[in-house]
Amino acid sequence: MVTISQRIERLPVTPMLWKVLFLTGIGWLFDAMDQGMVAGVMAAIGREWKLTPADLGMLGSASAVGMAIGAAIAGMAADRWGRRTVITFTLVLYGLASAASSIAANFSILLFMRFLTGLGLGGELPAASTLVSEFSPAKSRGRMVVLLESFWAWGWIVASLIAYLLIPVYGWRIGFLLGGIPALYAAYLRKGIPESPRYLEQKGHFQEADEIVSKMEQQAGLNKHKSTVNNKIKKKKKNITLAELWSKDYIRRTLVLWILWLGINFGYYGFVLWIPTLLVGKGFALVKGFEFTLIMSIAQLPGYYTAAYLIERIGRKVVLTSYLLGTAVSAYLFSQAASVTNVLVFGCLLYFFSLGAWGAVYAYTPEVYPTRVRGSGVGWAAAVGRIGAIAAPYIVGVVYQSKGKQVGFTYVFVMITVVFAVVAVVIALAGIETKGKALHEINEYK
């Protein structure tokens, strides 16, 4: 007699898991398109509406405010009402708000639409990574979540193509429209995603969980195991609070994760939303800036796939630390770039390491907490991280404006270098290793 979680651990990667990964990843792709679109339209909107760098920083921060609130609320909602419900609702919200951004009549309305878009985007990402993590056995869990994150690269590439090919011709509104409408179709497709069996087991819905896992066992050609009803799980019905994440059982994990999410968000959104505009400031034409961004975005793919390969072989801490340090070094080299070749080479390295690190972050975070608090733990880490995403675009705009275009470019990337280096040191010294551990073995009943 075994539990639902133990039955999942004996499974290989089944067609159902691939289905969950793909349908969840499609939504992830459109989320990335939205963020990439902001980077692509900032320079175009700035010219059309005559916005200052500080105004553009507010545009980048508006969705991040929504993402922070959305992540905190959706994380707790996912623990209460289910992962599947949250990822469907948040994608619909994102799609509607993104499409509405395309018809914004002025800057204030656009900022509000970007806030609503962020609510959906911020709420979806933690719940989606939690769902894929809970469907996966330990031996492939890290790889599957990094592969989920790799859809971000494809979304960013599509956004870069739109910015390069369409925005110079049709204007910035086409970008938001093309990002929002397909996302609504992706939300419709998500009706076919089953709920997490581990979540259903935790909530006492054993028959429904058993049916899902039995289908996965059938797909794998394994004999069905009847699951026991775990009385410890049945007794754990109370709602999760923020204070519990800071209890003695989880304080170290929560502190490390909050620093990790805060730092990587600040560093990533500090450069990725600004790169086209910063390249224009260095003397490149707007279209040329979009072209460079497209090339650099392609470098995300090997970053993700190498991280997916290494994370199950050398562990989460080593991958996170090495990729964060790689990002720090790349940011510094990019700050010194003076030629087209240097911009492209160091920019590709910056995208390669930073997005590989992001893949590892999403794989690592759900593993740190047990099922009962996983959604809330991931959601609050993402929410705190968004403080960095809120602050970074604005701070970069202020630094860039105060120091001047040439010197400001260097200051911005040196600042980003320091942030990534500090986070790498924190993970190396205080992070816990979760490689090879089954989710039900991670303090499940604490």
Secondary structure per residue as TSV (DSSP state, phi and psi in degrees):
chain	resnum	aa	ss	phi	psi
A	1	M	-	360.0	124.7
A	2	V	B	-131.6	162.7
A	3	T	-	-84.4	168.6
A	4	I	H	-57.2	-46.7
A	5	S	H	-61.4	-40.3
A	6	Q	H	-67.5	-34.6
A	7	R	H	-66.2	-38.5
A	8	I	H	-63.3	-36.9
A	9	E	H	-65.6	-24.2
A	10	R	T	-88.0	-1.7
A	11	L	-	-85.9	150.1
A	12	P	-	-81.5	-171.4
A	13	V	-	-76.1	111.3
A	14	T	-	-94.9	164.2
A	15	P	H	-56.6	-34.4
A	16	M	H	-64.5	-39.4
A	17	L	H	-64.9	-41.6
A	18	W	H	-62.2	-38.4
A	19	K	H	-63.3	-46.0
A	20	V	H	-60.6	-44.6
A	21	L	H	-61.4	-45.7
A	22	F	H	-68.5	-48.7
A	23	L	H	-67.6	-34.2
A	24	T	H	-70.2	-39.1
A	25	G	H	-66.3	-32.8
A	26	I	H	-60.8	-43.1
A	27	G	H	-64.0	-39.4
A	28	W	H	-59.3	-39.4
A	29	L	H	-59.6	-45.1
A	30	F	H	-70.2	-31.3
A	31	D	H	-60.7	-43.8
A	32	A	H	-65.8	-37.9
A	33	M	H	-56.2	-41.8
A	34	D	H	-61.8	-47.9
A	35	Q	H	-66.3	-39.0
A	36	G	H	-65.4	-33.4
A	37	M	H	-66.3	-37.2
A	38	V	H	-60.3	-43.9
A	39	A	H	-61.7	-37.3
A	40	G	H	-74.1	-31.6
A	41	V	H	-94.2	-14.2
A	42	M	H	-56.3	-46.7
A	43	A	H	-66.6	-40.1
A	44	A	H	-68.1	-43.4
A	45	I	H	-65.5	-40.9
A	46	G	H	-56.8	-39.8
A	47	R	H	-72.5	-43.5
A	48	E	H	-67.6	-42.0
A	49	W	H	-101.5	5.4
A	50	K	T	54.5	54.1
A	51	L	-	-90.7	149.5
A	52	T	-	-82.4	165.2
A	53	P	H	-56.8	-35.2
A	54	A	H	-65.9	-37.9
A	55	D	H	-62.4	-43.6
A	56	L	H	-64.5	-34.4
A	57	G	H	-63.1	-38.5
A	58	M	H	-63.4	-37.7
A	59	L	H	-62.3	-43.1
A	60	G	H	-67.1	-30.7
A	61	S	H	-83.5	-22.2
A	62	A	H	-59.7	-48.1
A	63	S	H	-68.8	-30.5
A	64	A	H	-66.3	-34.2
A	65	V	H	-62.2	-46.7
A	66	G	H	-61.9	-38.5
A	67	M	H	-63.5	-38.6
A	68	A	H	-63.6	-48.2
A	69	I	H	-66.6	-43.7
A	70	G	H	-62.0	-40.2
A	71	A	H	-65.1	-43.3
A	72	A	H	-65.1	-45.4
A	73	I	H	-68.7	-46.1
A	74	A	H	-68.0	-32.4
A	75	G	H	-61.6	-47.2
A	76	M	H	-68.8	-35.7
A	77	A	H	-64.7	-36.5
A	78	A	H	-66.1	-33.1
A	79	D	H	-74.1	-23.2
A	80	R	H	-95.7	-44.6
A	81	W	H	-113.5	-5.2
A	82	G	-	113.0	149.9
A	83	R	H	-69.7	-43.0
A	84	R	H	-62.0	-43.9
A	85	T	H	-59.8	-43.5
A	86	V	H	-68.0	-45.1
A	87	I	H	-68.8	-26.6
A	88	T	H	-75.7	-48.4
A	89	F	H	-62.6	-44.2
A	90	T	H	-67.3	-33.2
A	91	L	H	-69.9	-36.3
A	92	V	H	-62.9	-45.5
A	93	L	H	-59.9	-45.4
A	94	Y	H	-60.0	-47.1
A	95	G	H	-61.7	-44.2
A	96	L	H	-64.4	-44.5
A	97	A	H	-69.3	-36.8
A	98	S	H	-66.0	-44.3
A	99	A	H	-62.6	-39.8
A	100	A	H	-65.4	-27.9
A	101	S	H	-61.3	-27.2
A	102	S	T	-71.2	-16.6
A	103	I	T	-114.0	16.3
A	104	A	-	-60.2	130.6
A	105	A	-	-84.0	-22.8
A	106	N	S	-152.1	177.2
A	107	F	H	-65.1	-38.8
A	108	S	H	-63.8	-44.1
A	109	I	H	-64.9	-39.9
A	110	L	H	-62.2	-42.1
A	111	L	H	-60.0	-41.2
A	112	F	H	-66.3	-41.7
A	113	M	H	-64.1	-36.8
A	114	R	H	-67.4	-34.6
A	115	F	H	-62.4	-47.0
A	116	L	H	-64.1	-39.2
A	117	T	H	-59.1	-42.0
A	118	G	H	-64.3	-35.5
A	119	L	H	-56.7	-46.3
A	120	G	H	-68.7	-45.8
A	121	L	H	-63.9	-46.6
A	122	G	H	-65.5	-33.2
A	123	G	H	-74.9	-30.7
A	124	E	H	-75.2	-45.4
A	125	L	H	-59.8	-47.9
A	126	P	H	-64.0	-39.9
A	127	A	H	-67.6	-37.2
A	128	A	H	-66.9	-45.2
A	129	S	H	-66.2	-34.4
A	130	T	H	-64.7	-42.6
A	131	L	H	-60.9	-49.6
A	132	V	H	-64.4	-39.4
A	133	S	H	-61.6	-41.6
A	134	E	H	-75.5	-21.3
A	135	F	H	-81.2	-13.9
A	136	S	S	-100.7	141.4
A	137	P	-	-74.0	160.6
A	138	A	H	-57.5	-37.6
A	139	K	H	-68.4	-17.3
A	140	S	H	-128.3	3.1
A	141	R	H	-61.7	-48.7
A	142	G	H	-61.5	-44.2
A	143	R	H	-62.5	-41.7
A	144	M	H	-66.5	-38.7
A	145	V	H	-71.9	-36.0
A	146	V	H	-65.4	-38.6
A	147	L	H	-63.5	-37.0
A	148	L	H	-59.2	-46.6
A	149	E	H	-62.8	-27.6
A	150	S	H	-65.8	-20.4
A	151	F	H	-61.8	-25.0
A	152	W	H	-58.8	-40.8
A	153	A	H	-62.8	-43.6
A	154	W	H	-64.1	-39.7
A	155	G	H	-63.6	-39.7
A	156	W	H	-68.7	-35.7
A	157	I	H	-64.4	-44.9
A	158	V	H	-60.2	-43.7
A	159	A	H	-61.4	-40.7
A	160	S	H	-65.4	-37.4
A	161	L	H	-64.4	-43.1
A	162	I	H	-62.0	-43.6
A	163	A	H	-63.1	-37.7
A	164	Y	H	-77.0	-41.6
A	165	L	H	-96.5	-35.5
A	166	L	T	-106.9	-40.8
A	167	I	H	-60.8	-42.2
A	168	P	H	-61.1	-24.4
A	169	V	H	-94.2	-48.0
A	170	Y	H	-104.6	-7.1
A	171	G	-	93.0	172.1
A	172	W	T	-72.3	-21.9
A	173	R	H	-64.6	-32.4
A	174	I	H	-61.4	-29.9
A	175	G	H	-63.9	-50.1
A	176	F	H	-65.8	-36.9
A	177	L	H	-64.6	-45.2
A	178	L	H	-69.6	-21.0
A	179	G	H	-82.9	-31.3
A	180	G	H	-84.0	-45.7
A	181	I	H	-63.9	-47.8
A	182	P	H	-63.5	-27.2
A	183	A	H	-63.7	-32.8
A	184	L	H	-66.3	-36.4
A	185	Y	H	-67.5	-38.5
A	186	A	H	-62.2	-37.1
A	187	A	H	-63.3	-37.6
A	188	Y	H	-63.4	-43.0
A	189	L	H	-62.2	-29.0
A	190	R	G	-69.6	-6.6
A	191	K	G	-61.1	-22.4
A	192	G	G	-84.3	0.4
A	193	I	-	-84.6	128.2
A	194	P	-	-77.3	161.5
A	195	E	-	-73.7	156.6
A	196	S	-	-62.4	122.4
A	197	P	H	-61.7	-34.0
A	198	R	H	-65.5	-40.2
A	199	Y	H	-64.4	-45.2
A	200	L	H	-61.2	-40.4
A	201	E	H	-62.1	-43.2
A	202	Q	H	-63.3	-32.4
A	203	K	T	-89.3	-1.1
A	204	G	T	88.8	8.7
A	205	H	-	-90.6	68.1
A	206	F	H	-69.5	-36.7
A	207	Q	H	-65.6	-44.4
A	208	E	H	-64.2	-41.5
A	209	A	H	-63.6	-41.4
A	210	D	H	-62.0	-40.2
A	211	E	H	-63.6	-40.8
A	212	I	H	-67.0	-47.9
A	213	V	H	-67.6	-35.2
A	214	S	H	-61.6	-39.4
A	215	K	H	-65.4	-39.4
A	216	M	H	-65.7	-39.7
A	217	E	H	-64.1	-39.4
A	218	Q	H	-64.0	-42.8
A	219	Q	H	-62.0	-32.6
A	220	A	H	-86.1	-5.8
A	221	G	T	73.8	27.2
A	222	L	-	-104.6	152.9
A	223	N	-	-68.1	141.6
A	224	K	-	-71.4	137.2
A	225	H	-	-108.2	134.5
A	226	K	-	-80.1	132.6
A	227	S	B	-90.0	145.6
A	228	T	-	-83.4	156.6
A	229	V	-	-92.2	115.3
A	230	N	-	-85.2	111.8
A	231	N	H	-65.5	-28.3
A	232	K	H	-63.1	-40.2
A	233	I	H	-66.9	-42.6
A	234	K	H	-60.1	-29.2
A	235	K	H	-81.4	-15.7
A	236	K	-	-92.7	82.2
A	237	K	-	-112.6	-9.7
A	238	K	S	-71.1	153.5
A	239	N	-	-72.8	150.7
A	240	I	-	-84.1	141.2
A	241	T	-	-115.3	159.6
A	242	L	H	-61.5	-37.4
A	243	A	H	-59.7	-33.9
A	244	E	H	-65.3	-31.8
A	245	L	H	-66.8	-18.6
A	246	W	T	-106.4	15.3
A	247	S	S	-72.7	170.4
A	248	K	T	-61.5	-25.3
A	249	D	T	-69.0	-31.7
A	250	Y	T	-124.4	1.5
A	251	I	H	-61.5	-42.6
A	252	R	H	-64.6	-43.0
A	253	R	H	-64.0	-44.8
A	254	T	H	-64.6	-43.6
A	255	L	H	-61.3	-46.7
A	256	V	H	-63.7	-44.1
A	257	L	H	-64.7	-39.9
A	258	W	H	-65.8	-39.8
A	259	I	H	-64.9	-43.4
A	260	L	H	-59.5	-49.8
A	261	W	H	-68.6	-38.6
A	262	L	H	-62.9	-45.9
A	263	G	H	-69.4	-45.1
A	264	I	H	-70.3	-32.8
A	265	N	H	-66.9	-44.5
A	266	F	H	-61.1	-48.3
A	267	G	H	-65.2	-46.1
A	268	Y	H	-66.9	-52.9
A	269	Y	H	-73.6	-15.1
A	270	G	H	-69.1	-28.2
A	271	F	H	-110.5	-34.9
A	272	V	H	-71.6	-33.8
A	273	L	T	-77.2	-18.0
A	274	W	T	-104.3	-14.8
A	275	I	H	-55.6	-48.0
A	276	P	H	-57.7	-42.8
A	277	T	H	-66.6	-41.5
A	278	L	H	-65.6	-36.6
A	279	L	H	-68.2	-35.5
A	280	V	H	-62.1	-40.4
A	281	G	H	-63.5	-26.4
A	282	K	T	-84.2	0.1
A	283	G	T	110.2	-0.2
A	284	F	-	-84.2	146.4
A	285	A	-	-66.1	157.9
A	286	L	H	-58.1	-45.6
A	287	V	H	-63.6	-38.3
A	288	K	H	-65.6	-37.4
A	289	G	H	-62.2	-41.2
A	290	F	H	-63.6	-38.9
A	291	E	H	-64.6	-44.7
A	292	F	H	-60.5	-43.5
A	293	T	H	-62.5	-39.5
A	294	L	H	-60.7	-45.7
A	295	I	H	-63.7	-44.5
A	296	M	H	-66.2	-33.2
A	297	S	H	-64.1	-33.5
A	298	I	H	-63.0	-29.2
A	299	A	T	-66.4	-13.5
A	300	Q	H	-63.5	-36.2
A	301	L	H	-60.4	-53.6
A	302	P	H	-63.1	-27.3
A	303	G	H	-61.5	-47.7
A	304	Y	H	-64.0	-48.1
A	305	Y	H	-70.8	-33.0
A	306	T	H	-68.8	-39.0
A	307	A	H	-64.1	-39.8
A	308	A	H	-62.4	-36.9
A	309	Y	H	-71.2	-44.4
A	310	L	H	-78.7	-26.3
A	311	I	H	-66.2	-28.5
A	312	E	T	-90.7	-4.1
A	313	R	T	-107.7	-42.1
A	314	I	T	-113.4	-4.4
A	315	G	-	100.7	161.5
A	316	R	H	-69.0	-45.0
A	317	K	H	-62.6	-43.5
A	318	V	H	-65.8	-43.7
A	319	V	H	-63.6	-47.7
A	320	L	H	-59.5	-49.4
A	321	T	H	-62.0	-46.2
A	322	S	H	-68.4	-39.6
A	323	Y	H	-73.1	-34.1
A	324	L	H	-66.7	-42.2
A	325	L	H	-65.5	-38.5
A	326	G	H	-60.7	-38.8
A	327	T	H	-65.3	-41.8
A	328	A	H	-60.5	-46.7
A	329	V	H	-64.0	-42.8
A	330	S	H	-63.6	-39.0
A	331	A	H	-63.4	-41.0
A	332	Y	H	-64.6	-45.2
A	333	L	H	-62.2	-37.6
A	334	F	H	-66.1	-33.0
A	335	S	H	-64.4	-24.4
A	336	Q	T	-98.1	-0.7
A	337	A	-	-65.0	129.9
A	338	A	-	-123.3	-13.9
A	339	S	S	-119.3	166.3
A	340	V	H	-60.0	-42.3
A	341	T	H	-61.8	-46.3
A	342	N	H	-63.6	-41.3
A	343	V	H	-58.8	-45.3
A	344	L	H	-71.1	-45.1
A	345	V	H	-65.6	-51.6
A	346	F	H	-71.1	-31.2
A	347	G	H	-66.0	-41.1
A	348	C	H	-63.3	-41.3
A	349	L	H	-64.0	-37.7
A	350	L	H	-62.0	-45.5
A	351	Y	H	-69.6	-39.7
A	352	F	H	-57.4	-54.2
A	353	F	H	-74.0	-39.8
A	354	S	H	-67.5	-39.7
A	355	L	H	-78.2	-29.0
A	356	G	H	-63.1	-38.8
A	357	A	H	-65.0	-41.4
A	358	W	H	-59.7	-42.4
A	359	G	H	-59.0	-42.8
A	360	A	H	-66.9	-35.6
A	361	V	H	-61.4	-46.5
A	362	Y	H	-69.7	-30.1
A	363	A	H	-72.8	-39.6
A	364	Y	H	-75.4	-41.8
A	365	T	H	-59.9	-48.7
A	366	P	H	-65.1	-22.8
A	367	E	H	-75.2	-19.8
A	368	V	H	-73.8	-27.3
A	369	Y	S	-112.3	152.5
A	370	P	-	-73.8	167.0
A	371	T	H	-56.5	-39.2
A	372	R	H	-61.4	-32.0
A	373	V	H	-117.0	7.6
A	374	R	H	-63.0	-48.8
A	375	G	H	-59.6	-44.9
A	376	S	H	-66.3	-41.4
A	377	G	H	-63.2	-45.8
A	378	V	H	-67.3	-43.0
A	379	G	H	-61.3	-44.4
A	380	W	H	-69.8	-35.2
A	381	A	H	-62.1	-45.1
A	382	A	H	-64.2	-39.0
A	383	A	H	-63.6	-46.1
A	384	V	H	-63.7	-38.5
A	385	G	H	-59.1	-35.1
A	386	R	H	-67.4	-16.9
A	387	I	H	-59.8	-40.6
A	388	G	H	-64.8	-39.6
A	389	A	H	-68.5	-30.2
A	390	I	H	-70.8	-46.1
A	391	A	H	-74.0	-38.0
A	392	A	H	-59.8	-52.6
A	393	P	H	-58.3	-38.2
A	394	Y	H	-70.7	-44.9
A	395	I	H	-63.1	-41.6
A	396	V	H	-60.0	-43.1
A	397	G	H	-61.3	-41.9
A	398	V	H	-67.2	-46.2
A	399	V	H	-61.5	-45.2
A	400	Y	H	-63.0	-40.6
A	401	Q	H	-71.5	-38.8
A	402	S	H	-75.4	-30.9
A	403	K	H	-94.0	-11.7
A	404	G	-	91.9	158.5
A	405	K	H	-63.9	-41.4
A	406	Q	H	-77.4	-53.8
A	407	V	H	-69.0	-37.1
A	408	G	H	-60.4	-37.0
A	409	F	H	-56.8	-46.4
A	410	T	H	-66.0	-44.4
A	411	Y	H	-58.6	-42.3
A	412	V	H	-60.2	-46.8
A	413	F	H	-79.7	-25.2
A	414	V	H	-67.6	-40.9
A	415	M	H	-59.0	-43.5
A	416	I	H	-66.0	-36.6
A	417	T	H	-57.8	-47.2
A	418	V	H	-62.2	-42.7
A	419	V	H	-61.4	-49.6
A	420	F	H	-63.9	-36.9
A	421	A	H	-66.6	-41.6
A	422	V	H	-63.1	-44.0
A	423	V	H	-63.2	-40.1
A	424	A	H	-59.7	-41.5
A	425	V	H	-65.4	-41.3
A	426	V	H	-61.0	-45.6
A	427	I	H	-63.5	-43.4
A	428	A	H	-62.9	-37.4
A	429	L	H	-89.5	-33.7
A	430	A	H	-122.6	-9.5
A	431	G	-	-71.0	154.5
A	432	I	-	-102.6	151.5
A	433	E	-	-94.9	131.3
A	434	T	-	-117.2	4.2
A	435	K	T	-57.8	128.9
A	436	G	T	79.6	-0.2
A	437	K	-	-92.6	131.6
A	438	A	-	-67.9	145.9
A	439	L	G	-60.2	-34.3
A	440	H	G	-75.6	-6.5
A	441	E	G	-90.8	-8.1
A	442	I	T	-91.3	77.6
A	443	N	T	46.6	48.8
A	444	E	T	-56.8	-35.0
A	445	Y	T	-110.7	17.4
A	446	K	-	-81.4	360.0
